[in-house]
Amino acid sequence: MSAKRISFPVLIVCLIFLALFTGGVTSASTTRDSGPWWKTTPEPEVPSSYYRSILYSEIGPRLREIETTSNRVRVEVIGQSAGGRNLFLAIVSAPEAFGRLGQYQAIRQTMLKDPEKAQEMIDRFGDFKVPVFINASIHGNEYPGVDAAIRLIEKLAYEDNEEVRQILENVILLVNVVQNPDGRVMGRRTNANGFDLNRDFITQSQPETRATVRVLTEWNPMVVLDLHGFVDPMLIEPCTPPHNPNYEYDLYIKWALDLARAMEAELFAQTGFKAQIPFRDFPEGWDDWPPIFAPMYAMYHGAYGHTLETPYRDERGVAAHFAAVWGALKFVAAHRQEMVRDQIEIFRRGFLAMPQVAIPDEILAQTPYNQYNELTTIEFPAAYVIPADASLQANPHEAARLVDFLIANDVQVAQTAEPFSLDGTSYPKGTYIVWMDQPKRGLANTILWSGWDISTRPGLTMYDISGWSHPLLWGVSRAIMTDRIPVRTYPINRADPVQGFREGGAAKAYAYLPTSNAAIRATNDLLSRGVTVYRAHQPFVDSNRAFGTGTFVIPAIPALANELANQYGLRVYALSRMPRDLIPLRLPKIAVAADEGVRFVLKELGFLYTEVTAGDLNAGILTGGNFDVFINSTISYGALNVQGQSSLTAFIAGGGDYIGIGRTGVPFAISAKLLSGTYRMSTARDNGVVQVIYNPQDPISAQYPVLSHGFVYGPVWFTALEPGVEVSARLSEGAFFVSGFWRSWETSGAAGQPIVVHRSAGAAEITLMGLNPTFRAHPAHTFRLLANAIYTGLR
Ligand SMILES: [Zn+2]
């Protein structure tokens, strides 16, 4: 929910609560420094222990000094990190270019509006520069990237020689000088929210990622180099197979391989270090399948994208990054015209809905390894249809968010000007349509598809996740239009806000449904202001209308009902009497030992929490009324000593609740005998989108669509459960695995088995989840499982 839709007093209250209770949690909207951007307040920092790395607090002043003493550099602040630190974009080019940056961007925009015209312009008009984007140290403790980026900026800012002139004349260098300021300051991989930013590009839950996406969509850089460490010999992409079919991989690899060789050659010339190129040198294990990585995501915007892994942690690592980037810039300066022509060809193919092209034989001949060429192309549908209307849309809130997400990612979205029908369903005027004949069809498809199950391909080893799908994991209804149906549409630049309503007439109470994350946020907002909110533990009937398990009920105060309808887009029903068997809710005191996804989602939904460690548990932190519920995905039972175990037992006996998630949180509960049952796990890296049967009458999966989806990463499922354990969700029978890589899913025996279960033990509620409801803050459809489990425990 955007801040502007929350009333001012509410916001103040929320901020006070956040400030009081979130402790170590960093607010995403803090700006640490006011005044000019280069006035950075020094703070304690963890520098590299291998060389004198530039401190974050020194970067702003250094960039300012360069900007004021060189007419080739301009610096912009493109956003703030999760911890509130500035993100700097240095734009480096020949001085005369700065008056014409708008013109260069206009050429870039022509690529998308009329790619053929842009190709003609490129052929005729020699005086153009191509943007090259350098992303420095997205992993905060991989220090050399930032120092190499600054060395690069300084060299181009001050030196005069033929190489520098060539580069400045042909390139607009865009340097994201420190992609992860929080990580650099703290000497760690992740940002202040604990997220690995180089896994966030398909989700964009973090402000650093969104800032980078804005630059990529604005400039469509032709080359993107992402500076990491540490692989020896230096690793320079392109990747091993499988290559995602939503790229125009033949055009990418045609230049990416030569560009990598140019980097390798310059690296050797400047430093004597060797390089390895996965596409050429490895059989498997370093794939570019999921668009979660910065350079892979950038490929959908037409970039030749490369991860560079410098070999050394010291000054030699800085020199290696600098040399490789320098080699790339020289190569681009020499070949920009043909390279940019092929970049535009990506957009032209999309624009004209042309078929993709497999990797040509002459490139396959340059590697001895199978590139799984049959996986590199796909047949795009004519369109994706996203209904907005509540009668056709399972989740109007997430549908609107998905439309806005597509648009923010430079995907063109339209709305229909007339009704139409597809596969027997009639869609009203105003339905969203994503036509696939558009320049960035690859990005559109990778967001909107269901993904592929590549589990059974022999010889593949996957590096990270292998399955994703925004509609399936955000719970959004969408249809696929295989062949084009004639229907008039008009382009849009934002989704319609979700329309709520409040039923008129006399009311003894108001009810709203738990079917969106907005309903959870609204509930916690009301609770934080001291408003009474009830939750129905059972279905109930009012005036011949049935309301399901988990329905929220508030007192008959029309102003509150209006607020839910207008500010949260909820449908609010007038009840003729106060239902019986309601559980009064309150904001519970939550102890959390969990990954960044759980913590992010709790915050996003408006829950307050305290992080606890195994040491805290052993010191008895759970007892003494400190907490109502313990959410665990990271502490194993073996980490508890005798005191920790008895403190846990006392906590549960006193009515405390336990929510265990995944391959650590579930076994913890079984070992602690919080719930008796047997479970199985597949290997830790198996992952993907699974089809799930939810029980809408169950309080944890309250009013979920029966047949929908979830995400697993190292899946856990139950094989036997003691009497009294209730099943909220189970994997579908048969072919439950939709997309991703889980080698043994067919023979695992997991089909049809419970994957979310719970039981009441006295006043305690024990909930175990074998799917990953909050994985990297992505699967918004399952965030509510966590909220519902918390509320259920308040019974
Ligand atoms: Zn890295």
Boltz pocket constraint, residues with backbone or C-beta under 6 A from the ligand:
constraints:
  - pocket:
      binder: B
      contacts: [[A, 139], [A, 142], [A, 227], [A, 228], [A, 229]]
      max_distance: 6.0
